[in-house]
Amino acid sequence: MTKKIILAVSLLIFIWPVMIAAQEDQAPTMTVETQLCTGIEEREPVGAADQFPSDVGQVYLWCKVMGCMDTTMIKHVWYYRGEEMAAVQLPVRSSSWRTYSYKTIPPEWSGDWVVKVIDAGGNVMKAVPFKLGEIEKEPAAEETAPVKPKEPEDTTGAGR
């Protein structure tokens, strides 16, 4: 009987660390939601878009980071035409954390931009492209509605 107890305890001593390691491997991964916008009010994005006029002044990247198991850092890296223009370190302090950064952009920096969200390990979690400059408008509904073909005119002189 004591041999069985000793054997069981010995197995638990060796198996327990393996079970803990397996649980750590299954830990939820950190994910991020993002939104480009013209401002932040009450920790929420305002003026959401992916194209901005060249005189917008500032563009914000709002983030909601989920699944963080411990305090960590993320970074927003702002790129203009492939060149890094700014990098902002941001703390993440809970499993659901909202944060943001912004970039002041002069009108002459019109063109293609990307903001990358990078985790503490240097991995790109998300790349968010946007355009600064002339805003491409979608055609109005009446411009895209099919033109109704005219009904043939009655040329016989008889009424319908």
C-alpha positions in Angstrom: 0.0 0.0 0.0 2.8 2.5 0.9 4.6 1.5 -2.3 1.5 2.5 -4.3 1.3 5.9 -2.4 5.0 6.6 -3.0 4.6 5.7 -6.6 1.5 7.9 -7.0 3.3 10.9 -5.3 6.4 10.3 -7.4 4.3 10.4 -10.6 2.6 13.5 -9.6 5.9 15.2 -8.9 7.1 14.5 -12.4 3.8 14.9 -14.2 2.6 18.1 -12.5 5.3 20.4 -14.1 4.4 19.0 -17.6 0.7 19.7 -17.0 1.5 23.3 -15.9 3.7 23.8 -19.0 0.9 22.5 -21.2 -1.6 24.9 -19.7 0.8 27.8 -20.3 1.2 26.9 -23.9 -2.6 27.1 -24.3 -2.7 30.6 -22.8 -4.8 33.0 -24.8 -3.0 35.0 -27.4 -3.1 38.8 -27.3 -5.2 40.3 -30.0 -5.9 43.9 -31.1 -8.8 45.9 -32.6 -7.8 49.2 -34.3 -9.5 52.3 -35.7 -8.1 55.3 -37.4 -9.9 58.5 -36.5 -9.7 62.3 -36.0 -10.1 62.2 -32.2 -10.8 60.3 -29.0 -13.7 61.0 -26.7 -14.3 59.0 -23.5 -11.7 56.4 -24.7 -13.6 55.8 -27.9 -12.7 56.8 -31.5 -14.4 59.8 -33.2 -14.3 60.6 -36.9 -13.4 57.1 -38.0 -12.0 56.8 -41.5 -9.2 55.4 -43.6 -8.8 58.5 -45.8 -8.3 62.0 -44.4 -8.0 65.5 -46.0 -4.4 66.9 -46.1 -5.3 69.6 -43.6 -6.6 67.1 -41.0 -3.8 68.1 -38.6 -3.7 65.0 -36.5 -4.6 61.3 -37.2 -5.2 59.0 -34.2 -4.9 55.2 -34.0 -7.2 53.8 -31.3 -6.5 50.3 -30.1 -8.3 47.8 -27.9 -5.8 45.1 -26.8 -7.4 41.9 -25.5 -6.0 38.7 -23.9 -3.0 40.3 -22.2 -2.2 38.1 -19.1 0.3 40.5 -17.5 1.4 44.2 -17.8 3.2 44.7 -21.1 4.0 47.3 -23.7 3.0 47.7 -27.3 4.3 50.2 -29.9 2.6 52.2 -32.6 5.0 52.9 -35.4 3.9 55.5 -38.0 5.3 55.1 -41.6 5.0 57.6 -44.4 5.8 56.2 -47.8 7.8 53.4 -46.2 9.9 55.6 -43.9 9.4 55.5 -40.1 8.2 58.9 -38.9 7.3 58.2 -35.3 7.3 55.3 -32.7 5.2 55.5 -29.5 5.5 53.1 -26.6 2.2 52.4 -24.9 1.5 50.4 -21.7 -1.1 47.6 -21.6 -2.2 47.0 -18.0 -5.1 44.5 -18.1 -6.7 41.8 -20.2 -8.9 44.4 -22.0 -7.1 47.7 -22.5 -7.8 50.7 -24.7 -5.1 53.0 -25.7 -4.2 55.3 -28.6 -1.5 57.4 -30.2 -1.6 60.2 -32.7 0.6 61.8 -35.3 0.6 65.5 -36.2 0.8 65.6 -40.0 1.5 68.7 -42.1 -0.5 69.0 -45.3 2.6 68.6 -47.5 2.9 65.0 -46.2 0.0 63.8 -48.2 0.0 60.3 -49.5 0.1 56.7 -48.2 0.7 56.0 -44.5 0.7 52.8 -42.4 0.6 52.5 -38.6 2.0 49.2 -37.3 1.0 47.8 -33.9 3.9 45.9 -32.5 4.0 43.7 -29.4 6.8 43.6 -26.8 8.4 40.7 -28.7 8.7 42.8 -31.8 5.9 41.0 -33.7 3.6 43.0 -35.9 0.1 42.5 -34.5 -1.6 44.6 -37.1 -0.7 47.0 -39.9 -3.3 49.8 -40.5 -3.0 51.7 -43.8 -4.5 55.1 -44.5 -4.3 57.9 -47.1 -3.8 61.6 -46.4 -4.9 64.0 -49.2 -7.6 64.2 -51.7 -10.5 62.1 -50.5 -11.8 59.7 -53.1 -15.6 60.0 -52.9 -17.9 57.1 -53.7 -20.4 57.9 -56.4 -23.8 59.1 -55.1 -26.6 56.6 -55.3 -28.3 58.5 -58.2 -25.1 58.4 -60.1 -24.8 54.6 -59.8 -28.5 53.7 -60.3 -29.2 52.1 -63.6 -30.9 54.3 -66.1 -34.4 53.1 -66.8 -34.8 52.4 -70.5 -37.4 54.5 -72.3 -40.6 52.7 -73.2 -41.1 52.7 -77.0 -43.3 55.5 -78.2 -46.7 54.7 -79.7 -46.3 55.9 -83.2 -49.6 54.3 -84.5 -51.7 57.2 -83.2 -53.8 54.8 -81.1 -54.0 55.3 -77.4 -53.1 52.7 -74.9 
